[in-house]
Amino acid sequence: MPANLPPNYFEAEKDFREAKTPDAKVEALEEMLSIIPKHKGTDKLRADLRRRLSKFKDQSQKKKGGSRRKAAFSISKEGAAQVALIGPPNAGKSSLVDLLTNTSPEISDFPHTTQKPTPGMAPYEDIQYQLVDTPPITKEYMEPLMGDLIRHADILVVLLDLHGSTLQQYEDVMDILHSLRVYADKNEVPLDLRKAPFIKKILVALNKMDKVEDIEDLDVFMELTDIRLPCIGMSARTGKNIPLFMKHIFDLSEVIRVYTKSPGKEPDMKAPYVIPRGSTLEELAGRVHKDFVETLKNARIWGRAVRDGQMVQRDYVMQDCDIVEIHF
C-alpha cells in the first residue's frame, strides 16, 4: 500500500535534514509524525520516525542539565488515550483529576499550586483514559515545557472557571494554543503557517456549575463565543455532568471496544481490545498477534450490526462492543 504522503510532510522532512541540534530534530520529527497518514502503508515509516524521535530526545536530555525536569513533562501514554487538562489558574483541573482518578494532586484555592504534570487513570465503563493535570497557562506565563506536552497529547480539555471571566479565559487559552500551532480539528487553520499545525481533538469544559442558576452563565458563554467545539458545563465539586464529561472523552478518542472468544466458550468481557474506529477484522487480528493477519480465514460476530454468530470476512468493519470469534 503506498504511503501517499502530503506535501507538508516533505517540508517537515526538509526541516529535519537541515536541523543542527537535537531539539530542532525532535521538533521536526514530531511534526512529521503529526502529519503522516495512519494506515498500513505508513506503519514502517511511522515506526522508524518514532525510533529516531526517541534517539534525538535522549540526545537532547543528555545535552541539557535539566533533563530530570524535562522528564517530568514527558508523560508516557497509557490507556485508550492521553487527555491533557489545560486552562487558567484555579479552574479546577486538580480537583477533576482527584475526583476521577486514584491520584491525589495538590489542591488549594491559591493559583499556580500545580507545578508539574500529574497523570492518573480515569475509568469509562470497561476502559481507562489517562488524565494529565497540568500547571496553569496564562498569556503572562506558561511553563516552557508545556508546549511539548500539549502537542503530544491525544485530546485536550480546555477547563475554564464558570465564575471567572470565562470568555476572556477561553480566548486567552485558544490564543496560546494557536501560538504553539495547535488547532482544533473542527476549526480552520491559517493558510500562512510556515510549519505544519498540530490538529487536536478539543473539549471545552466550564467547571464550577454548582447551582441551577449557573446554567444561564453557560448559555451566555456559548452564545457569545458561537463555539464550534464540544462544550459542556460541569462541577468537579458536586459531580454534575461528570459521566457526560467522560462520554465526550470516549467519543473524541474515536476508539471502539472489541471482545474476543474461543469456539464454544464465553467471551472475556473484562479486557476488550481497544482499536481505532473504522478498523477491520484483519486489523484486529494484527493487534491480537502480528502473525494472525496471514493465517486469518474469517470470524463469527455477535454485535449490533450483524445477526448473532454471523460469519464475516477480513474486510468487515468492527463495531463498538462487537464480540468476535476469529477462525484461522
PLY file of the C-alpha trace (Angstrom):
ply
format ascii 1.0
element vertex 328
property float x
property float y
property float z
element edge 327
property int vertex1
property int vertex2
end_header
0.00 0.00 0.00
1.53 3.40 -0.97
2.19 5.94 1.78
0.54 8.87 -0.09
2.38 11.49 1.94
1.06 15.08 1.77
3.31 17.96 0.60
3.74 19.45 4.09
5.30 16.16 5.23
8.21 16.74 2.85
8.58 20.31 4.15
8.92 18.94 7.70
11.33 16.31 6.41
13.46 19.07 4.90
13.44 20.89 8.26
14.65 17.65 9.88
17.55 17.28 7.42
18.58 20.90 7.93
18.22 20.85 11.74
21.52 21.38 13.57
20.53 20.49 17.14
18.78 17.51 18.77
15.93 19.80 19.90
15.36 21.04 16.35
15.39 17.48 15.04
12.88 16.42 17.73
10.53 19.24 16.72
10.76 18.31 13.04
10.19 14.59 13.75
7.14 15.38 15.89
5.76 17.43 13.01
6.34 14.57 10.58
4.55 12.14 12.91
1.61 14.53 13.30
1.24 14.86 9.52
1.77 11.31 8.32
-1.45 9.40 7.50
-2.20 6.38 9.68
-2.70 3.26 7.56
-0.86 0.04 6.77
1.24 1.69 4.08
2.87 4.01 6.66
3.37 1.53 9.54
7.09 1.01 8.92
7.74 4.69 8.27
5.96 5.72 11.49
7.90 3.10 13.46
11.19 4.43 12.01
10.23 8.02 12.86
9.39 7.02 16.45
12.78 5.30 16.81
14.59 8.37 15.54
12.47 10.61 17.77
13.43 8.56 20.83
17.10 8.73 19.85
17.16 12.53 19.48
15.12 13.06 22.65
17.76 11.06 24.54
20.49 13.17 22.98
18.64 16.36 23.88
18.20 15.33 27.52
21.86 14.31 27.88
22.96 17.64 26.47
20.88 19.66 28.89
21.39 19.83 32.62
17.64 19.98 33.27
16.89 16.53 31.96
15.13 15.48 35.17
12.75 18.44 34.94
12.14 17.79 31.27
11.36 14.15 32.04
8.61 15.34 34.43
6.84 16.90 31.46
7.32 13.86 29.23
4.40 11.63 30.21
4.32 8.14 28.69
0.88 7.41 27.27
-1.35 4.83 28.91
-4.94 3.71 28.42
-7.22 4.41 25.48
-5.93 7.99 25.05
-3.90 10.66 26.82
-6.06 13.63 27.84
-4.29 16.83 28.94
-6.31 19.23 31.11
-5.22 22.78 30.35
-6.50 26.15 31.44
-6.06 29.18 33.71
-5.27 29.05 37.45
-7.98 27.77 39.83
-10.22 26.39 37.10
-10.37 23.07 38.95
-8.02 20.83 36.95
-6.53 19.20 40.06
-9.97 18.73 41.64
-11.22 16.99 38.50
-8.22 14.65 38.35
-8.63 13.94 42.07
-12.32 13.09 41.54
-11.82 10.79 38.55
-8.53 9.02 39.33
-6.65 7.42 42.20
-4.00 10.15 42.20
-4.01 12.92 44.80
-2.72 16.12 43.18
-2.10 19.08 45.46
-5.25 21.22 45.63
-5.70 24.70 47.08
-7.52 27.97 46.47
-4.25 29.63 45.57
-3.21 29.95 41.91
-0.24 28.00 40.47
-0.42 25.24 43.09
0.30 22.65 40.38
3.99 22.91 39.47
4.39 19.83 37.26
2.10 17.45 35.32
0.34 14.73 37.32
-1.15 11.78 35.37
-3.91 9.49 36.61
-6.17 6.83 35.12
-9.90 7.61 34.81
-12.35 4.79 34.05
-15.03 4.91 31.38
-17.15 1.77 31.58
-14.61 -1.04 30.99
-11.67 1.01 29.67
-9.47 3.76 31.09
-8.17 7.12 29.94
-5.04 8.87 31.15
-5.91 12.33 32.50
-2.97 14.69 33.00
-3.28 17.58 35.44
-1.01 20.40 34.23
0.38 23.70 35.51
-1.88 26.65 34.62
-1.34 28.61 31.43
-1.95 32.34 31.04
-0.91 34.94 28.48
1.55 36.24 31.07
3.29 32.92 31.72
3.36 29.30 30.64
5.89 26.65 31.62
8.25 26.39 28.60
7.96 22.59 28.58
4.17 22.69 28.37
4.27 23.10 24.59
5.65 19.61 24.01
3.16 18.07 26.44
0.22 19.77 24.71
1.37 18.74 21.23
1.95 15.16 22.40
-1.49 14.62 24.00
-4.27 12.86 22.08
-7.08 15.05 23.46
-7.05 18.50 25.08
-9.62 19.60 27.65
-9.76 23.38 27.99
-11.05 23.71 31.55
-12.47 27.13 32.45
-13.84 28.71 35.63
-17.53 29.45 35.03
-17.42 32.05 37.82
-14.48 33.95 36.32
-14.08 35.97 33.14
-14.95 32.89 31.12
-14.92 34.44 27.67
-11.51 36.03 28.26
-10.15 32.77 29.70
-11.29 30.89 26.59
-9.84 33.43 24.16
-6.52 33.52 26.04
-6.14 29.72 26.06
-7.02 29.43 22.38
-4.51 32.18 21.53
-1.83 30.28 23.43
-2.69 27.06 21.59
-2.52 28.83 18.24
0.89 30.28 19.16
2.00 26.65 19.55
0.46 25.81 16.14
-2.18 23.70 17.89
-5.64 23.85 16.31
-8.91 22.05 16.89
-9.91 19.61 14.18
-13.21 21.48 13.75
-11.63 24.93 13.29
-9.99 26.48 10.27
-6.21 26.59 10.15
-4.48 29.75 8.80
-3.10 29.25 5.33
0.04 31.28 6.04
1.53 28.95 8.68
5.20 28.36 7.89
5.20 24.95 9.57
2.59 22.23 9.80
-0.06 22.60 12.51
-0.84 20.09 15.24
-4.51 19.15 14.86
-6.15 18.06 18.11
-9.47 16.90 19.46
-10.52 19.60 21.94
-13.28 19.63 24.56
-14.21 22.88 26.32
-15.46 22.28 29.86
-16.79 25.02 32.13
-16.25 23.93 35.71
-17.96 25.08 38.94
-21.50 24.81 37.57
-22.59 24.07 41.12
-26.01 25.72 41.15
-29.05 25.67 38.86
-28.66 29.38 38.07
-25.15 28.71 36.73
-26.70 27.12 33.63
-27.61 30.63 32.45
-23.92 31.64 32.55
-23.09 28.61 30.39
-25.77 29.61 27.86
-24.40 33.17 27.71
-20.85 31.87 27.13
-21.95 29.61 24.28
-23.95 32.39 22.68
-21.11 34.93 22.89
-18.46 32.57 21.54
-20.65 30.82 18.94
-18.41 27.91 19.86
-17.95 25.10 17.33
-16.17 22.74 19.70
-17.81 20.23 22.03
-18.68 22.20 25.17
-20.21 21.20 28.49
-20.87 22.69 31.91
-19.88 20.54 34.88
-18.90 20.54 38.53
-15.95 18.69 40.00
-17.33 19.61 43.44
-20.85 18.19 43.10
-20.17 15.65 40.33
-22.67 17.28 37.97
-22.24 16.08 34.35
-19.08 14.10 35.19
-20.45 10.99 33.37
-21.21 13.22 30.37
-17.65 14.55 30.52
-16.25 11.02 30.27
-18.70 10.19 27.44
-17.31 13.19 25.50
-13.77 11.89 26.08
-14.79 8.47 24.74
-16.41 10.00 21.64
-13.43 12.25 20.93
-10.94 9.39 21.26
-12.60 7.65 18.27
-11.94 4.16 19.57
-14.12 1.08 19.88
-14.06 -1.92 22.21
-13.99 -5.45 20.83
-14.26 -8.62 22.91
-12.84 -11.97 21.81
-13.98 -15.52 22.47
-12.85 -19.05 21.70
-15.25 -21.50 19.99
-17.68 -22.98 22.49
-16.60 -20.64 25.30
-17.94 -17.43 26.80
-16.27 -14.15 25.76
-13.90 -12.29 28.07
-15.92 -9.13 28.79
-13.38 -7.64 31.19
-10.46 -6.96 28.86
-11.57 -5.60 25.47
-9.20 -4.80 22.63
-9.30 -1.02 22.15
-8.86 -0.20 18.46
-9.42 2.87 16.26
-12.94 3.41 14.98
-13.24 2.05 11.44
-10.78 -0.82 11.99
-11.42 -4.02 10.06
-11.36 -7.64 11.20
-7.96 -8.00 9.53
-6.56 -5.07 11.53
-7.97 -6.51 14.74
-6.27 -9.86 14.00
-2.98 -7.99 13.62
-3.50 -6.42 17.04
-4.06 -9.83 18.62
-0.84 -11.15 17.04
1.10 -9.95 14.01
1.20 -13.46 12.52
-2.60 -13.77 12.63
-3.02 -11.46 9.63
-1.60 -14.12 7.32
-3.47 -17.08 8.82
-6.85 -15.34 9.28
-9.72 -17.07 7.44
-12.89 -15.43 8.75
-14.75 -14.80 12.00
-18.13 -15.07 13.65
-19.53 -11.84 15.10
-22.08 -11.05 17.78
-23.00 -7.38 17.70
-25.44 -4.62 16.84
-24.75 -4.53 13.09
-25.00 -8.28 12.40
-27.03 -11.35 13.24
-25.69 -13.22 16.26
-22.92 -15.53 15.13
-22.87 -14.16 11.57
-19.81 -15.15 9.54
-17.78 -12.19 8.26
-14.65 -11.78 6.16
-11.43 -9.90 6.85
-12.78 -6.60 5.42
-15.65 -6.45 7.94
-15.59 -3.10 9.79
-15.66 -3.74 13.53
-18.29 -2.00 15.67
-18.14 -0.90 19.29
-18.86 -3.80 21.69
-18.63 -6.48 18.97
-17.84 -9.99 20.20
-15.60 -11.82 17.76
-14.62 -15.46 17.35
-11.65 -15.49 14.97
-11.01 -18.53 12.76
-7.56 -19.35 11.36
0 1
1 2
2 3
3 4
4 5
5 6
6 7
7 8
8 9
9 10
10 11
11 12
12 13
13 14
14 15
15 16
16 17
17 18
18 19
19 20
20 21
21 22
22 23
23 24
24 25
25 26
26 27
27 28
28 29
29 30
30 31
31 32
32 33
33 34
34 35
35 36
36 37
37 38
38 39
39 40
40 41
41 42
42 43
43 44
44 45
45 46
46 47
47 48
48 49
49 50
50 51
51 52
52 53
53 54
54 55
55 56
56 57
57 58
58 59
59 60
60 61
61 62
62 63
63 64
64 65
65 66
66 67
67 68
68 69
69 70
70 71
71 72
72 73
73 74
74 75
75 76
76 77
77 78
78 79
79 80
80 81
81 82
82 83
83 84
84 85
85 86
86 87
87 88
88 89
89 90
90 91
91 92
92 93
93 94
94 95
95 96
96 97
97 98
98 99
99 100
100 101
101 102
102 103
103 104
104 105
105 106
106 107
107 108
108 109
109 110
110 111
111 112
112 113
113 114
114 115
115 116
116 117
117 118
118 119
119 120
120 121
121 122
122 123
123 124
124 125
125 126
126 127
127 128
128 129
129 130
130 131
131 132
132 133
133 134
134 135
135 136
136 137
137 138
138 139
139 140
140 141
141 142
142 143
143 144
144 145
145 146
146 147
147 148
148 149
149 150
150 151
151 152
152 153
153 154
154 155
155 156
156 157
157 158
158 159
159 160
160 161
161 162
162 163
163 164
164 165
165 166
166 167
167 168
168 169
169 170
170 171
171 172
172 173
173 174
174 175
175 176
176 177
177 178
178 179
179 180
180 181
181 182
182 183
183 184
184 185
185 186
186 187
187 188
188 189
189 190
190 191
191 192
192 193
193 194
194 195
195 196
196 197
197 198
198 199
199 200
200 201
201 202
202 203
203 204
204 205
205 206
206 207
207 208
208 209
209 210
210 211
211 212
212 213
213 214
214 215
215 216
216 217
217 218
218 219
219 220
220 221
221 222
222 223
223 224
224 225
225 226
226 227
227 228
228 229
229 230
230 231
231 232
232 233
233 234
234 235
235 236
236 237
237 238
238 239
239 240
240 241
241 242
242 243
243 244
244 245
245 246
246 247
247 248
248 249
249 250
250 251
251 252
252 253
253 254
254 255
255 256
256 257
257 258
258 259
259 260
260 261
261 262
262 263
263 264
264 265
265 266
266 267
267 268
268 269
269 270
270 271
271 272
272 273
273 274
274 275
275 276
276 277
277 278
278 279
279 280
280 281
281 282
282 283
283 284
284 285
285 286
286 287
287 288
288 289
289 290
290 291
291 292
292 293
293 294
294 295
295 296
296 297
297 298
298 299
299 300
300 301
301 302
302 303
303 304
304 305
305 306
306 307
307 308
308 309
309 310
310 311
311 312
312 313
313 314
314 315
315 316
316 317
317 318
318 319
319 320
320 321
321 322
322 323
323 324
324 325
325 326
326 327
